Amino acid sequence: MATGPEMFAALKSAMTSRPTENPFRVNSIDAKDLGKLTAAHLVSMGFDEDVADRVSAELLNGGLETLGRHLGRALVIDRDAGPL
């Protein structure tokens, strides 16, 4: 299991290496690790506080839509997706 910041770094790296995959698929285990991101983590990564609060709350509930919108890619949970 990765920390939230580690998984965020892995997500950004994977999105860079697979730029044409849209929507970008994230497996459920990695999505749970992304759920460990706190608003404070996100602010330290350059997110606006309001956006960080919304993204963090949504991640805790298993959603990736707001994070994906902020990153400029649709993110979906796909249990068949490979690990980041």
N, CA, C and O atoms as a Maestro MAE file, in Angstrom:
{
 s_m_m2io_version
 :::
 2.0.0
}

f_m_ct {
 s_m_title
 :::
 protein
 m_atom[336] {
  # First column is atom index #
  i_m_mmod_type
  r_m_x_coord
  r_m_y_coord
  r_m_z_coord
  i_m_residue_number
  s_m_chain_name
  s_m_pdb_residue_name
  s_m_pdb_atom_name
  i_m_atomic_number
  :::
  1 25 0.848 -1.174 0.000 1 A "MET " " N  " 7
  2 3 0.000 0.000 0.000 1 A "MET " " CA " 6
  3 2 0.891 1.233 0.000 1 A "MET " " C  " 6
  4 15 1.881 1.310 0.728 1 A "MET " " O  " 8
  5 25 0.519 2.183 -0.826 2 A "ALA " " N  " 7
  6 3 1.265 3.427 -0.939 2 A "ALA " " CA " 6
  7 2 0.585 4.522 -0.133 2 A "ALA " " C  " 6
  8 15 -0.598 4.435 0.198 2 A "ALA " " O  " 8
  9 25 1.352 5.544 0.171 3 A "THR " " N  " 7
  10 3 0.750 6.722 0.801 3 A "THR " " CA " 6
  11 2 0.009 7.504 -0.281 3 A "THR " " C  " 6
  12 15 0.202 7.269 -1.474 3 A "THR " " O  " 8
  13 25 -0.830 8.424 0.149 4 A "GLY " " N  " 7
  14 3 -1.546 9.254 -0.812 4 A "GLY " " CA " 6
  15 2 -0.615 10.028 -1.729 4 A "GLY " " C  " 6
  16 15 -0.789 9.992 -2.947 4 A "GLY " " O  " 8
  17 25 0.380 10.735 -1.170 5 A "PRO " " N  " 7
  18 3 1.309 11.462 -2.033 5 A "PRO " " CA " 6
  19 2 2.105 10.566 -2.982 5 A "PRO " " C  " 6
  20 15 2.373 10.951 -4.120 5 A "PRO " " O  " 8
  21 25 2.483 9.371 -2.518 6 A "GLU " " N  " 7
  22 3 3.189 8.441 -3.404 6 A "GLU " " CA " 6
  23 2 2.293 8.014 -4.568 6 A "GLU " " C  " 6
  24 15 2.749 7.921 -5.708 6 A "GLU " " O  " 8
  25 25 1.024 7.755 -4.274 7 A "MET " " N  " 7
  26 3 0.112 7.327 -5.324 7 A "MET " " CA " 6
  27 2 -0.185 8.470 -6.289 7 A "MET " " C  " 6
  28 15 -0.336 8.246 -7.490 7 A "MET " " O  " 8
  29 25 -0.270 9.687 -5.771 8 A "PHE " " N  " 7
  30 3 -0.494 10.848 -6.634 8 A "PHE " " CA " 6
  31 2 0.689 11.005 -7.603 8 A "PHE " " C  " 6
  32 15 0.490 11.256 -8.792 8 A "PHE " " O  " 8
  33 25 1.913 10.856 -7.093 9 A "ALA " " N  " 7
  34 3 3.101 10.941 -7.947 9 A "ALA " " CA " 6
  35 2 3.079 9.837 -9.007 9 A "ALA " " C  " 6
  36 15 3.421 10.077 -10.165 9 A "ALA " " O  " 8
  37 25 2.679 8.632 -8.609 10 A "ALA " " N  " 7
  38 3 2.595 7.514 -9.554 10 A "ALA " " CA " 6
  39 2 1.529 7.788 -10.615 10 A "ALA " " C  " 6
  40 15 1.729 7.479 -11.790 10 A "ALA " " O  " 8
  41 25 0.403 8.364 -10.207 11 A "LEU " " N  " 7
  42 3 -0.670 8.703 -11.144 11 A "LEU " " CA " 6
  43 2 -0.179 9.719 -12.163 11 A "LEU " " C  " 6
  44 15 -0.373 9.539 -13.365 11 A "LEU " " O  " 8
  45 25 0.455 10.783 -11.690 12 A "LYS " " N  " 7
  46 3 0.944 11.819 -12.612 12 A "LYS " " CA " 6
  47 2 1.980 11.241 -13.574 12 A "LYS " " C  " 6
  48 15 1.977 11.572 -14.760 12 A "LYS " " O  " 8
  49 25 2.853 10.391 -13.075 13 A "SER " " N  " 7
  50 3 3.861 9.768 -13.928 13 A "SER " " CA " 6
  51 2 3.211 8.874 -14.983 13 A "SER " " C  " 6
  52 15 3.579 8.918 -16.157 13 A "SER " " O  " 8
  53 25 2.251 8.072 -14.560 14 A "ALA " " N  " 7
  54 3 1.565 7.174 -15.495 14 A "ALA " " CA " 6
  55 2 0.778 7.963 -16.533 14 A "ALA " " C  " 6
  56 15 0.727 7.572 -17.699 14 A "ALA " " O  " 8
  57 25 0.170 9.062 -16.126 15 A "MET " " N  " 7
  58 3 -0.584 9.887 -17.070 15 A "MET " " CA " 6
  59 2 0.351 10.505 -18.106 15 A "MET " " C  " 6
  60 15 -0.034 10.692 -19.261 15 A "MET " " O  " 8
  61 25 1.561 10.818 -17.700 16 A "THR " " N  " 7
  62 3 2.540 11.386 -18.628 16 A "THR " " CA " 6
  63 2 3.017 10.335 -19.623 16 A "THR " " C  " 6
  64 15 3.209 10.626 -20.804 16 A "THR " " O  " 8
  65 25 3.206 9.110 -19.136 17 A "SER " " N  " 7
  66 3 3.708 8.052 -20.012 17 A "SER " " CA " 6
  67 2 2.621 7.451 -20.896 17 A "SER " " C  " 6
  68 15 2.922 6.790 -21.890 17 A "SER " " O  " 8
  69 25 1.361 7.679 -20.540 18 A "ARG " " N  " 7
  70 3 0.242 7.174 -21.353 18 A "ARG " " CA " 6
  71 2 -0.693 8.338 -21.686 18 A "ARG " " C  " 6
  72 15 -1.846 8.349 -21.255 18 A "ARG " " O  " 8
  73 25 -0.204 9.315 -22.449 19 A "PRO " " N  " 7
  74 3 -0.974 10.543 -22.654 19 A "PRO " " CA " 6
  75 2 -2.244 10.385 -23.478 19 A "PRO " " C  " 6
  76 15 -3.132 11.232 -23.389 19 A "PRO " " O  " 8
  77 25 -2.360 9.333 -24.272 20 A "THR " " N  " 7
  78 3 -3.537 9.216 -25.132 20 A "THR " " CA " 6
  79 2 -4.664 8.416 -24.500 20 A "THR " " C  " 6
  80 15 -5.768 8.373 -25.044 20 A "THR " " O  " 8
  81 25 -4.412 7.795 -23.384 21 A "GLU " " N  " 7
  82 3 -5.452 6.994 -22.742 21 A "GLU " " CA " 6
  83 2 -6.467 7.921 -22.081 21 A "GLU " " C  " 6
  84 15 -6.172 8.563 -21.073 21 A "GLU " " O  " 8
  85 25 -7.652 7.982 -22.653 22 A "ASN " " N  " 7
  86 3 -8.699 8.840 -22.092 22 A "ASN " " CA " 6
  87 2 -10.023 8.125 -22.230 22 A "ASN " " C  " 6
  88 15 -10.385 7.789 -23.358 22 A "ASN " " O  " 8
  89 25 -10.761 7.870 -21.196 23 A "PRO " " N  " 7
  90 3 -10.420 8.262 -19.835 23 A "PRO " " CA " 6
  91 2 -9.268 7.416 -19.297 23 A "PRO " " C  " 6
  92 15 -9.017 6.300 -19.753 23 A "PRO " " O  " 8
  93 25 -8.595 7.977 -18.334 24 A "PHE " " N  " 7
  94 3 -7.478 7.275 -17.722 24 A "PHE " " CA " 6
  95 2 -8.035 6.331 -16.664 24 A "PHE " " C  " 6
  96 15 -8.798 6.752 -15.795 24 A "PHE " " O  " 8
  97 25 -7.659 5.071 -16.734 25 A "ARG " " N  " 7
  98 3 -8.207 4.040 -15.847 25 A "ARG " " CA " 6
  99 2 -7.285 3.788 -14.657 25 A "ARG " " C  " 6
  100 15 -6.073 3.628 -14.799 25 A "ARG " " O  " 8
  101 25 -7.902 3.760 -13.489 26 A "VAL " " N  " 7
  102 3 -7.186 3.544 -12.228 26 A "VAL " " CA " 6
  103 2 -7.808 2.334 -11.549 26 A "VAL " " C  " 6
  104 15 -9.029 2.259 -11.410 26 A "VAL " " O  " 8
  105 25 -6.976 1.385 -11.124 27 A "ASN " " N  " 7
  106 3 -7.575 0.223 -10.461 27 A "ASN " " CA " 6
  107 2 -8.077 0.605 -9.061 27 A "ASN " " C  " 6
  108 15 -7.704 1.647 -8.521 27 A "ASN " " O  " 8
  109 25 -8.904 -0.231 -8.500 28 A "SER " " N  " 7
  110 3 -9.561 0.101 -7.234 28 A "SER " " CA " 6
  111 2 -8.588 0.203 -6.061 28 A "SER " " C  " 6
  112 15 -8.817 0.988 -5.141 28 A "SER " " O  " 8
  113 25 -7.520 -0.567 -6.079 29 A "ILE " " N  " 7
  114 3 -6.533 -0.488 -4.992 29 A "ILE " " CA " 6
  115 2 -5.816 0.857 -5.040 29 A "ILE " " C  " 6
  116 15 -5.639 1.510 -4.012 29 A "ILE " " O  " 8
  117 25 -5.406 1.268 -6.239 30 A "ASP " " N  " 7
  118 3 -4.747 2.566 -6.376 30 A "ASP " " CA " 6
  119 2 -5.713 3.704 -6.045 30 A "ASP " " C  " 6
  120 15 -5.307 4.712 -5.466 30 A "ASP " " O  " 8
  121 25 -6.973 3.550 -6.403 31 A "ALA " " N  " 7
  122 3 -7.967 4.576 -6.075 31 A "ALA " " CA " 6
  123 2 -8.104 4.705 -4.555 31 A "ALA " " C  " 6
  124 15 -8.247 5.813 -4.037 31 A "ALA " " O  " 8
  125 25 -8.062 3.583 -3.844 32 A "LYS " " N  " 7
  126 3 -8.131 3.642 -2.379 32 A "LYS " " CA " 6
  127 2 -6.912 4.355 -1.809 32 A "LYS " " C  " 6
  128 15 -7.027 5.122 -0.853 32 A "LYS " " O  " 8
  129 25 -5.748 4.101 -2.393 33 A "ASP " " N  " 7
  130 3 -4.546 4.805 -1.942 33 A "ASP " " CA " 6
  131 2 -4.638 6.300 -2.237 33 A "ASP " " C  " 6
  132 15 -4.171 7.113 -1.439 33 A "ASP " " O  " 8
  133 25 -5.226 6.671 -3.359 34 A "LEU " " N  " 7
  134 3 -5.437 8.093 -3.640 34 A "LEU " " CA " 6
  135 2 -6.365 8.707 -2.596 34 A "LEU " " C  " 6
  136 15 -6.268 9.896 -2.292 34 A "LEU " " O  " 8
  137 25 -7.256 7.897 -2.055 35 A "GLY " " N  " 7
  138 3 -8.168 8.364 -1.012 35 A "GLY " " CA " 6
  139 2 -7.462 8.767 0.266 35 A "GLY " " C  " 6
  140 15 -8.071 9.383 1.141 35 A "GLY " " O  " 8
  141 25 -6.188 8.432 0.390 36 A "LYS " " N  " 7
  142 3 -5.411 8.832 1.563 36 A "LYS " " CA " 6
  143 2 -4.912 10.269 1.466 36 A "LYS " " C  " 6
  144 15 -4.390 10.818 2.436 36 A "LYS " " O  " 8
  145 25 -5.075 10.879 0.284 37 A "LEU " " N  " 7
  146 3 -4.645 12.271 0.128 37 A "LEU " " CA " 6
  147 2 -5.523 13.182 0.979 37 A "LEU " " C  " 6
  148 15 -6.751 13.122 0.913 37 A "LEU " " O  " 8
  149 25 -4.892 14.002 1.758 38 A "THR " " N  " 7
  150 3 -5.624 14.979 2.560 38 A "THR " " CA " 6
  151 2 -5.612 16.315 1.834 38 A "THR " " C  " 6
  152 15 -4.841 16.520 0.896 38 A "THR " " O  " 8
  153 25 -6.466 17.208 2.274 39 A "ALA " " N  " 7
  154 3 -6.471 18.559 1.709 39 A "ALA " " CA " 6
  155 2 -5.102 19.201 1.900 39 A "ALA " " C  " 6
  156 15 -4.623 19.908 1.014 39 A "ALA " " O  " 8
  157 25 -4.470 18.965 3.044 40 A "ALA " " N  " 7
  158 3 -3.141 19.532 3.300 40 A "ALA " " CA " 6
  159 2 -2.111 19.000 2.303 40 A "ALA " " C  " 6
  160 15 -1.264 19.758 1.831 40 A "ALA " " O  " 8
  161 25 -2.173 17.706 1.976 41 A "HIS " " N  " 7
  162 3 -1.273 17.154 0.962 41 A "HIS " " CA " 6
  163 2 -1.467 17.894 -0.354 41 A "HIS " " C  " 6
  164 15 -0.509 18.327 -0.996 41 A "HIS " " O  " 8
  165 25 -2.739 18.027 -0.738 42 A "LEU " " N  " 7
  166 3 -3.050 18.626 -2.033 42 A "LEU " " CA " 6
  167 2 -2.633 20.088 -2.097 42 A "LEU " " C  " 6
  168 15 -2.133 20.545 -3.125 42 A "LEU " " O  " 8
  169 25 -2.833 20.822 -1.017 43 A "VAL " " N  " 7
  170 3 -2.400 22.226 -0.981 43 A "VAL " " CA " 6
  171 2 -0.884 22.298 -1.140 43 A "VAL " " C  " 6
  172 15 -0.375 23.165 -1.850 43 A "VAL " " O  " 8
  173 25 -0.163 21.394 -0.483 44 A "SER " " N  " 7
  174 3 1.295 21.401 -0.594 44 A "SER " " CA " 6
  175 2 1.761 21.062 -2.008 44 A "SER " " C  " 6
  176 15 2.902 21.347 -2.374 44 A "SER " " O  " 8
  177 25 0.873 20.450 -2.806 45 A "MET " " N  " 7
  178 3 1.191 20.109 -4.192 45 A "MET " " CA " 6
  179 2 0.717 21.180 -5.170 45 A "MET " " C  " 6
  180 15 0.816 21.015 -6.386 45 A "MET " " O  " 8
  181 25 0.201 22.282 -4.621 46 A "GLY " " N  " 7
  182 3 -0.180 23.398 -5.478 46 A "GLY " " CA " 6
  183 2 -1.665 23.567 -5.732 46 A "GLY " " C  " 6
  184 15 -2.059 24.448 -6.496 46 A "GLY " " O  " 8
  185 25 -2.499 22.747 -5.113 47 A "PHE " " N  " 7
  186 3 -3.942 22.884 -5.283 47 A "PHE " " CA " 6
  187 2 -4.438 24.080 -4.469 47 A "PHE " " C  " 6
  188 15 -3.927 24.351 -3.382 47 A "PHE " " O  " 8
  189 25 -5.416 24.780 -4.987 48 A "ASP " " N  " 7
  190 3 -6.110 25.821 -4.244 48 A "ASP " " CA " 6
  191 2 -6.813 25.159 -3.060 48 A "ASP " " C  " 6
  192 15 -7.254 24.015 -3.172 48 A "ASP " " O  " 8
  193 25 -6.926 25.854 -1.935 49 A "GLU " " N  " 7
  194 3 -7.522 25.248 -0.729 49 A "GLU " " CA " 6
  195 2 -8.940 24.745 -0.958 49 A "GLU " " C  " 6
  196 15 -9.283 23.654 -0.504 49 A "GLU " " O  " 8
  197 25 -9.774 25.522 -1.656 50 A "ASP " " N  " 7
  198 3 -11.153 25.084 -1.908 50 A "ASP " " CA " 6
  199 2 -11.183 23.829 -2.767 50 A "ASP " " C  " 6
  200 15 -11.941 22.899 -2.493 50 A "ASP " " O  " 8
  201 25 -10.363 23.808 -3.797 51 A "VAL " " N  " 7
  202 3 -10.290 22.631 -4.674 51 A "VAL " " CA " 6
  203 2 -9.760 21.445 -3.881 51 A "VAL " " C  " 6
  204 15 -10.281 20.336 -4.000 51 A "VAL " " O  " 8
  205 25 -8.732 21.667 -3.075 52 A "ALA " " N  " 7
  206 3 -8.150 20.590 -2.269 52 A "ALA " " CA " 6
  207 2 -9.196 19.980 -1.338 52 A "ALA " " C  " 6
  208 15 -9.263 18.760 -1.188 52 A "ALA " " O  " 8
  209 25 -10.007 20.826 -0.718 53 A "ASP " " N  " 7
  210 3 -11.064 20.323 0.165 53 A "ASP " " CA " 6
  211 2 -12.058 19.464 -0.607 53 A "ASP " " C  " 6
  212 15 -12.452 18.396 -0.137 53 A "ASP " " O  " 8
  213 25 -12.466 19.925 -1.792 54 A "ARG " " N  " 7
  214 3 -13.435 19.169 -2.602 54 A "ARG " " CA " 6
  215 2 -12.837 17.856 -3.087 54 A "ARG " " C  " 6
  216 15 -13.487 16.812 -3.020 54 A "ARG " " O  " 8
  217 25 -11.598 17.903 -3.578 55 A "VAL " " N  " 7
  218 3 -10.948 16.696 -4.083 55 A "VAL " " CA " 6
  219 2 -10.779 15.682 -2.954 55 A "VAL " " C  " 6
  220 15 -11.084 14.502 -3.126 55 A "VAL " " O  " 8
  221 25 -10.299 16.135 -1.813 56 A "SER " " N  " 7
  222 3 -10.075 15.234 -0.683 56 A "SER " " CA " 6
  223 2 -11.372 14.572 -0.234 56 A "SER " " C  " 6
  224 15 -11.406 13.364 0.001 56 A "SER " " O  " 8
  225 25 -12.432 15.355 -0.115 57 A "ALA " " N  " 7
  226 3 -13.724 14.803 0.308 57 A "ALA " " CA " 6
  227 2 -14.235 13.781 -0.705 57 A "ALA " " C  " 6
  228 15 -14.745 12.728 -0.321 57 A "ALA " " O  " 8
  229 25 -14.102 14.083 -1.980 58 A "GLU " " N  " 7
  230 3 -14.574 13.166 -3.009 58 A "GLU " " CA " 6
  231 2 -13.747 11.877 -3.009 58 A "GLU " " C  " 6
  232 15 -14.297 10.784 -3.151 58 A "GLU " " O  " 8
  233 25 -12.424 12.007 -2.850 59 A "LEU " " N  " 7
  234 3 -11.567 10.822 -2.817 59 A "LEU " " CA " 6
  235 2 -11.929 9.908 -1.654 59 A "LEU " " C  " 6
  236 15 -11.898 8.685 -1.788 59 A "LEU " " O  " 8
  237 25 -12.271 10.497 -0.516 60 A "LEU " " N  " 7
  238 3 -12.675 9.685 0.641 60 A "LEU " " CA " 6
  239 2 -13.922 8.869 0.350 60 A "LEU " " C  " 6
  240 15 -14.131 7.802 0.929 60 A "LEU " " O  " 8
  241 25 -14.750 9.384 -0.555 61 A "ASN " " N  " 7
  242 3 -15.976 8.675 -0.933 61 A "ASN " " CA " 6
  243 2 -15.791 7.820 -2.183 61 A "ASN " " C  " 6
  244 15 -16.759 7.295 -2.732 61 A "ASN " " O  " 8
  245 25 -14.538 7.681 -2.630 62 A "GLY " " N  " 7
  246 3 -14.252 6.806 -3.768 62 A "GLY " " CA " 6
  247 2 -14.379 7.448 -5.129 62 A "GLY " " C  " 6
  248 15 -14.320 6.747 -6.139 62 A "GLY " " O  " 8
  249 25 -14.552 8.754 -5.195 63 A "GLY " " N  " 7
  250 3 -14.713 9.432 -6.474 63 A "GLY " " CA " 6
  251 2 -13.419 10.052 -6.978 63 A "GLY " " C  " 6
  252 15 -12.577 10.494 -6.196 63 A "GLY " " O  " 8
  253 25 -13.277 10.075 -8.293 64 A "LEU " " N  " 7
  254 3 -12.079 10.628 -8.916 64 A "LEU " " CA " 6
  255 2 -12.387 11.792 -9.857 64 A "LEU " " C  " 6
  256 15 -11.472 12.356 -10.457 64 A "LEU " " O  " 8
  257 25 -13.640 12.150 -9.991 65 A "GLU " " N  " 7
  258 3 -14.042 13.133 -11.000 65 A "GLU " " CA " 6
  259 2 -13.372 14.491 -10.809 65 A "GLU " " C  " 6
  260 15 -12.815 15.041 -11.760 65 A "GLU " " O  " 8
  261 25 -13.417 15.033 -9.608 66 A "THR " " N  " 7
  262 3 -12.856 16.362 -9.370 66 A "THR " " CA " 6
  263 2 -11.346 16.353 -9.524 66 A "THR " " C  " 6
  264 15 -10.784 17.295 -10.082 66 A "THR " " O  " 8
  265 25 -10.678 15.319 -9.045 67 A "LEU " " N  " 7
  266 3 -9.237 15.207 -9.217 67 A "LEU " " CA " 6
  267 2 -8.903 15.154 -10.707 67 A "LEU " " C  " 6
  268 15 -8.001 15.849 -11.174 67 A "LEU " " O  " 8
  269 25 -9.628 14.337 -11.437 68 A "GLY " " N  " 7
  270 3 -9.394 14.232 -12.874 68 A "GLY " " CA " 6
  271 2 -9.618 15.550 -13.591 68 A "GLY " " C  " 6
  272 15 -8.843 15.922 -14.472 68 A "GLY " " O  " 8
  273 25 -10.667 16.251 -13.221 69 A "ARG " " N  " 7
  274 3 -10.952 17.545 -13.839 69 A "ARG " " CA " 6
  275 2 -9.797 18.510 -13.586 69 A "ARG " " C  " 6
  276 15 -9.400 19.260 -14.478 69 A "ARG " " O  " 8
  277 25 -9.259 18.487 -12.365 70 A "HIS " " N  " 7
  278 3 -8.143 19.367 -12.039 70 A "HIS " " CA " 6
  279 2 -6.884 18.985 -12.826 70 A "HIS " " C  " 6
  280 15 -6.093 19.855 -13.191 70 A "HIS " " O  " 8
  281 25 -6.701 17.705 -13.082 71 A "LEU " " N  " 7
  282 3 -5.529 17.233 -13.818 71 A "LEU " " CA " 6
  283 2 -5.728 17.275 -15.331 71 A "LEU " " C  " 6
  284 15 -4.792 17.021 -16.089 71 A "LEU " " O  " 8
  285 25 -6.939 17.594 -15.768 72 A "GLY " " N  " 7
  286 3 -7.202 17.709 -17.198 72 A "GLY " " CA " 6
  287 2 -7.484 16.403 -17.910 72 A "GLY " " C  " 6
  288 15 -7.389 16.336 -19.135 72 A "GLY " " O  " 8
  289 25 -7.829 15.365 -17.169 73 A "ARG " " N  " 7
  290 3 -8.143 14.059 -17.741 73 A "ARG " " CA " 6
  291 2 -9.294 13.437 -16.979 73 A "ARG " " C  " 6
  292 15 -9.392 13.593 -15.762 73 A "ARG " " O  " 8
  293 25 -10.151 12.744 -17.673 74 A "ALA " " N  " 7
  294 3 -11.182 11.975 -17.000 74 A "ALA " " CA " 6
  295 2 -10.514 10.774 -16.344 74 A "ALA " " C  " 6
  296 15 -9.737 10.065 -16.983 74 A "ALA " " O  " 8
  297 25 -10.816 10.547 -15.070 75 A "LEU " " N  " 7
  298 3 -10.297 9.397 -14.340 75 A "LEU " " CA " 6
  299 2 -11.459 8.493 -13.977 75 A "LEU " " C  " 6
  300 15 -12.476 8.952 -13.457 75 A "LEU " " O  " 8
  301 25 -11.305 7.209 -14.253 76 A "VAL " " N  " 7
  302 3 -12.340 6.244 -13.904 76 A "VAL " " CA " 6
  303 2 -11.708 5.071 -13.181 76 A "VAL " " C  " 6
  304 15 -10.556 4.713 -13.423 76 A "VAL " " O  " 8
  305 25 -12.482 4.486 -12.295 77 A "ILE " " N  " 7
  306 3 -12.025 3.283 -11.585 77 A "ILE " " CA " 6
  307 2 -12.396 2.077 -12.430 77 A "ILE " " C  " 6
  308 15 -13.550 1.900 -12.820 77 A "ILE " " O  " 8
  309 25 -11.398 1.255 -12.705 78 A "ASP " " N  " 7
  310 3 -11.576 0.062 -13.522 78 A "ASP " " CA " 6
  311 2 -10.835 -1.071 -12.832 78 A "ASP " " C  " 6
  312 15 -9.606 -1.061 -12.754 78 A "ASP " " O  " 8
  313 25 -11.578 -2.042 -12.336 79 A "ARG " " N  " 7
  314 3 -10.937 -3.117 -11.575 79 A "ARG " " CA " 6
  315 2 -9.959 -3.921 -12.410 79 A "ARG " " C  " 6
  316 15 -9.123 -4.633 -11.853 79 A "ARG " " O  " 8
  317 25 -10.038 -3.830 -13.732 80 A "ASP " " N  " 7
  318 3 -9.123 -4.566 -14.598 80 A "ASP " " CA " 6
  319 2 -7.887 -3.751 -14.994 80 A "ASP " " C  " 6
  320 15 -7.003 -4.259 -15.684 80 A "ASP " " O  " 8
  321 25 -7.826 -2.492 -14.560 81 A "ALA " " N  " 7
  322 3 -6.665 -1.654 -14.895 81 A "ALA " " CA " 6
  323 2 -5.446 -2.164 -14.133 81 A "ALA " " C  " 6
  324 15 -5.563 -2.672 -13.018 81 A "ALA " " O  " 8
  325 25 -4.296 -2.025 -14.739 82 A "GLY " " N  " 7
  326 3 -3.054 -2.432 -14.096 82 A "GLY " " CA " 6
  327 2 -2.674 -1.446 -13.000 82 A "GLY " " C  " 6
  328 15 -3.249 -0.361 -12.913 82 A "GLY " " O  " 8
  329 25 -1.723 -1.813 -12.176 83 A "PRO " " N  " 7
  330 3 -1.295 -0.909 -11.112 83 A "PRO " " CA " 6
  331 2 -0.520 0.281 -11.678 83 A "PRO " " C  " 6
  332 15 0.121 0.195 -12.726 83 A "PRO " " O  " 8
  333 25 -0.601 1.371 -10.961 84 A "LEU " " N  " 7
  334 3 0.153 2.551 -11.374 84 A "LEU " " CA " 6
  335 2 1.613 2.339 -11.036 84 A "LEU " " C  " 6
  336 15 2.440 3.213 -11.298 84 A "LEU " " O  " 8
  :::
 }
 m_bond[335] {
  # First column is bond index #
  i_m_from
  i_m_to
  i_m_order
  :::
  1 1 2 1
  2 2 3 1
  3 3 4 2
  4 3 5 1
  5 5 6 1
  6 6 7 1
  7 7 8 2
  8 7 9 1
  9 9 10 1
  10 10 11 1
  11 11 12 2
  12 11 13 1
  13 13 14 1
  14 14 15 1
  15 15 16 2
  16 15 17 1
  17 17 18 1
  18 18 19 1
  19 19 20 2
  20 19 21 1
  21 21 22 1
  22 22 23 1
  23 23 24 2
  24 23 25 1
  25 25 26 1
  26 26 27 1
  27 27 28 2
  28 27 29 1
  29 29 30 1
  30 30 31 1
  31 31 32 2
  32 31 33 1
  33 33 34 1
  34 34 35 1
  35 35 36 2
  36 35 37 1
  37 37 38 1
  38 38 39 1
  39 39 40 2
  40 39 41 1
  41 41 42 1
  42 42 43 1
  43 43 44 2
  44 43 45 1
  45 45 46 1
  46 46 47 1
  47 47 48 2
  48 47 49 1
  49 49 50 1
  50 50 51 1
  51 51 52 2
  52 51 53 1
  53 53 54 1
  54 54 55 1
  55 55 56 2
  56 55 57 1
  57 57 58 1
  58 58 59 1
  59 59 60 2
  60 59 61 1
  61 61 62 1
  62 62 63 1
  63 63 64 2
  64 63 65 1
  65 65 66 1
  66 66 67 1
  67 67 68 2
  68 67 69 1
  69 69 70 1
  70 70 71 1
  71 71 72 2
  72 71 73 1
  73 73 74 1
  74 74 75 1
  75 75 76 2
  76 75 77 1
  77 77 78 1
  78 78 79 1
  79 79 80 2
  80 79 81 1
  81 81 82 1
  82 82 83 1
  83 83 84 2
  84 83 85 1
  85 85 86 1
  86 86 87 1
  87 87 88 2
  88 87 89 1
  89 89 90 1
  90 90 91 1
  91 91 92 2
  92 91 93 1
  93 93 94 1
  94 94 95 1
  95 95 96 2
  96 95 97 1
  97 97 98 1
  98 98 99 1
  99 99 100 2
  100 99 101 1
  101 101 102 1
  102 102 103 1
  103 103 104 2
  104 103 105 1
  105 105 106 1
  106 106 107 1
  107 107 108 2
  108 107 109 1
  109 109 110 1
  110 110 111 1
  111 111 112 2
  112 111 113 1
  113 113 114 1
  114 114 115 1
  115 115 116 2
  116 115 117 1
  117 117 118 1
  118 118 119 1
  119 119 120 2
  120 119 121 1
  121 121 122 1
  122 122 123 1
  123 123 124 2
  124 123 125 1
  125 125 126 1
  126 126 127 1
  127 127 128 2
  128 127 129 1
  129 129 130 1
  130 130 131 1
  131 131 132 2
  132 131 133 1
  133 133 134 1
  134 134 135 1
  135 135 136 2
  136 135 137 1
  137 137 138 1
  138 138 139 1
  139 139 140 2
  140 139 141 1
  141 141 142 1
  142 142 143 1
  143 143 144 2
  144 143 145 1
  145 145 146 1
  146 146 147 1
  147 147 148 2
  148 147 149 1
  149 149 150 1
  150 150 151 1
  151 151 152 2
  152 151 153 1
  153 153 154 1
  154 154 155 1
  155 155 156 2
  156 155 157 1
  157 157 158 1
  158 158 159 1
  159 159 160 2
  160 159 161 1
  161 161 162 1
  162 162 163 1
  163 163 164 2
  164 163 165 1
  165 165 166 1
  166 166 167 1
  167 167 168 2
  168 167 169 1
  169 169 170 1
  170 170 171 1
  171 171 172 2
  172 171 173 1
  173 173 174 1
  174 174 175 1
  175 175 176 2
  176 175 177 1
  177 177 178 1
  178 178 179 1
  179 179 180 2
  180 179 181 1
  181 181 182 1
  182 182 183 1
  183 183 184 2
  184 183 185 1
  185 185 186 1
  186 186 187 1
  187 187 188 2
  188 187 189 1
  189 189 190 1
  190 190 191 1
  191 191 192 2
  192 191 193 1
  193 193 194 1
  194 194 195 1
  195 195 196 2
  196 195 197 1
  197 197 198 1
  198 198 199 1
  199 199 200 2
  200 199 201 1
  201 201 202 1
  202 202 203 1
  203 203 204 2
  204 203 205 1
  205 205 206 1
  206 206 207 1
  207 207 208 2
  208 207 209 1
  209 209 210 1
  210 210 211 1
  211 211 212 2
  212 211 213 1
  213 213 214 1
  214 214 215 1
  215 215 216 2
  216 215 217 1
  217 217 218 1
  218 218 219 1
  219 219 220 2
  220 219 221 1
  221 221 222 1
  222 222 223 1
  223 223 224 2
  224 223 225 1
  225 225 226 1
  226 226 227 1
  227 227 228 2
  228 227 229 1
  229 229 230 1
  230 230 231 1
  231 231 232 2
  232 231 233 1
  233 233 234 1
  234 234 235 1
  235 235 236 2
  236 235 237 1
  237 237 238 1
  238 238 239 1
  239 239 240 2
  240 239 241 1
  241 241 242 1
  242 242 243 1
  243 243 244 2
  244 243 245 1
  245 245 246 1
  246 246 247 1
  247 247 248 2
  248 247 249 1
  249 249 250 1
  250 250 251 1
  251 251 252 2
  252 251 253 1
  253 253 254 1
  254 254 255 1
  255 255 256 2
  256 255 257 1
  257 257 258 1
  258 258 259 1
  259 259 260 2
  260 259 261 1
  261 261 262 1
  262 262 263 1
  263 263 264 2
  264 263 265 1
  265 265 266 1
  266 266 267 1
  267 267 268 2
  268 267 269 1
  269 269 270 1
  270 270 271 1
  271 271 272 2
  272 271 273 1
  273 273 274 1
  274 274 275 1
  275 275 276 2
  276 275 277 1
  277 277 278 1
  278 278 279 1
  279 279 280 2
  280 279 281 1
  281 281 282 1
  282 282 283 1
  283 283 284 2
  284 283 285 1
  285 285 286 1
  286 286 287 1
  287 287 288 2
  288 287 289 1
  289 289 290 1
  290 290 291 1
  291 291 292 2
  292 291 293 1
  293 293 294 1
  294 294 295 1
  295 295 296 2
  296 295 297 1
  297 297 298 1
  298 298 299 1
  299 299 300 2
  300 299 301 1
  301 301 302 1
  302 302 303 1
  303 303 304 2
  304 303 305 1
  305 305 306 1
  306 306 307 1
  307 307 308 2
  308 307 309 1
  309 309 310 1
  310 310 311 1
  311 311 312 2
  312 311 313 1
  313 313 314 1
  314 314 315 1
  315 315 316 2
  316 315 317 1
  317 317 318 1
  318 318 319 1
  319 319 320 2
  320 319 321 1
  321 321 322 1
  322 322 323 1
  323 323 324 2
  324 323 325 1
  325 325 326 1
  326 326 327 1
  327 327 328 2
  328 327 329 1
  329 329 330 1
  330 330 331 1
  331 331 332 2
  332 331 333 1
  333 333 334 1
  334 334 335 1
  335 335 336 2
  :::
 }
}
